[in-house]
Amino acid sequence: MKYLIISFKSRNSVMRFANIMRKNNLFASIINTPKSVYSSCGLSIRTEFRNLHSITSLLQNLDCQDLIGVYAITRKGLYEKIEKFY
């Protein structure tokens, strides 16, 4: 299974970007930030990996100052791989 985690420094930014994603017809689920992804905020956005290009375009257009990163998480059983994309 492969998915994206989008992490911000504040809960307000998480909520704002999730709403922007939904307005652009992108799936956005607000989750507790996984321990494997550093964040000063306890919430992050989880979305499908196929949305990577659309999300990076949105982030570039918005110039989000408090973005921590966009991470791809790949899970196979107990194995977990984390890649930072943006």
Secondary structure in CASP SS format (residue, H / E / C, confidence):
PFRMAT SS
TARGET T0000
AUTHOR 0000-0000-0000
METHOD secondary structure of the structure
MODEL  1
M C 1.00
K E 1.00
Y E 1.00
L E 1.00
I E 1.00
I E 1.00
S E 1.00
F E 1.00
K C 1.00
S C 1.00
R H 1.00
N H 1.00
S H 1.00
V H 1.00
M H 1.00
R H 1.00
F H 1.00
A H 1.00
N H 1.00
I H 1.00
M H 1.00
R H 1.00
K H 1.00
N C 1.00
N C 1.00
L C 1.00
F C 1.00
A C 1.00
S E 1.00
I E 1.00
I E 1.00
N E 1.00
T C 1.00
P C 1.00
K C 1.00
S C 1.00
V C 1.00
Y C 1.00
S C 1.00
S C 1.00
C C 1.00
G C 1.00
L E 1.00
S E 1.00
I E 1.00
R E 1.00
T E 1.00
E E 1.00
F H 1.00
R H 1.00
N H 1.00
L H 1.00
H H 1.00
S H 1.00
I H 1.00
T H 1.00
S H 1.00
L H 1.00
L H 1.00
Q H 1.00
N H 1.00
L H 1.00
D C 1.00
C C 1.00
Q C 1.00
D C 1.00
L E 1.00
I E 1.00
G E 1.00
V E 1.00
Y E 1.00
A E 1.00
I E 1.00
T E 1.00
R E 1.00
K E 1.00
G C 1.00
L C 1.00
Y E 1.00
E E 1.00
K E 1.00
I E 1.00
E E 1.00
K E 1.00
F C 1.00
Y C 1.00
END
